[in-house]
Amino acid sequence: MITDNIKQVWEKVDKKCAGIRRNPKEIKLIAVSKNFSTEDIEAAFDGGIKDFGENKAQELISKYEVLGNKVTWHFIGHLQKNKVKFAVRSAEYIHSVDSVSLANEINKRAEQLNKIQKILLQVKTSEEETKSGIEREDDVFSIAESCNELKNIELIGLMTIAPFTDNEEEIRKSFRYLRKLKDEFNLRGFKNIKELSMGMTSDYEIAIEEGATMLRIGTAIFGHRDYSKN
Ligand SMILES: *Cc1c(COP(=O)(O)O)cnc(C)c1O
């Protein structure tokens, strides 16, 4: 089942890319495996997925202890400072950096492990109260400036979660804003900010149209999450 789901997602990605003349090779498909088992992850791996996203540090580290670096781990959830060491130990990418103090902590832990931690800044691109991320545009730039001073961090992109709505234009607006911010960064000389982590099960085709380079897809690959299990 998981293998078929992956095929279907890739088919949609390829079709969408063909329609807008984008190269699907520039898009990384991250399977969001939160609440799913390491067996499910293995199944997705056998189906051709190399990248997996987790949103809880504890869950990430316990899966990391089983699978190690056989797969590439992405941390995509809210990160508390006391959990940073787990994320840095296991994740190649941390998508959810939203403050200088968090960046400093990541830098410190990365230095201890002799690692350059790849990070993205999470930006709040909608009015929705529940969404996290950096709210003010000025802050996005100033936090990025601070990250550039930290030698064990490499800022490679921006991440956002679109509003939870059926209104396609609202969703598109949110992705388009992130894209515009990236372009502005590039104009300001931040040449390493190349990645746009945006698009989930319900909106990834819109995200592709708006320039996404990293899709974070859970449900369409693994099925519905059963939160009663934990
Ligand atoms: C759960 C989650 C996803 C995947 O959501 P689906 O709708 O299941 O595809 C993507 N991004 C983040 C930050 C998540 O927490």
The ligand as a Tripos MOL2 file, in Angstrom:
@<TRIPOS>MOLECULE
LIG
   15    15     1     0     0
SMALL
NO_CHARGES

@<TRIPOS>ATOM
      1 C1          2.2750   16.4250    9.8690 C.3       1 LIG1
      2 C2          3.0210   17.4390    9.1100 C.ar      1 LIG1
      3 C3          3.0960   17.3990    7.7090 C.ar      1 LIG1
      4 C4          2.3990   16.3470    6.8560 C.3       1 LIG1
      5 O1          1.0170   16.5100    6.8830 O.3       1 LIG1
      6 P1          0.0410   15.6410    5.9310 P.3       1 LIG1
      7 O2         -1.1610   16.4980    5.8200 O.co2     1 LIG1
      8 O3         -0.2080   14.3550    6.6300 O.co2     1 LIG1
      9 O4          0.7250   15.4540    4.6260 O.co2     1 LIG1
     10 C5          3.8520   18.3680    7.0720 C.ar      1 LIG1
     11 N1          4.4800   19.3480    7.7530 N.ar      1 LIG1
     12 C6          4.4390   19.4230    9.0950 C.ar      1 LIG1
     13 C7          5.1790   20.5190    9.7890 C.3       1 LIG1
     14 C8          3.7140   18.4830    9.8200 C.ar      1 LIG1
     15 O5          3.6820   18.5680   11.1530 O.3       1 LIG1
@<TRIPOS>BOND
     1     1     2 1
     2     2     3 ar
     3     2    14 ar
     4     3     4 1
     5     3    10 ar
     6     4     5 1
     7     5     6 1
     8     6     7 2
     9     6     8 1
    10     6     9 1
    11    10    11 ar
    12    11    12 ar
    13    12    13 1
    14    12    14 ar
    15    14    15 1
@<TRIPOS>SUBSTRUCTURE
     1 LIG1         1 GROUP 0 **** ****
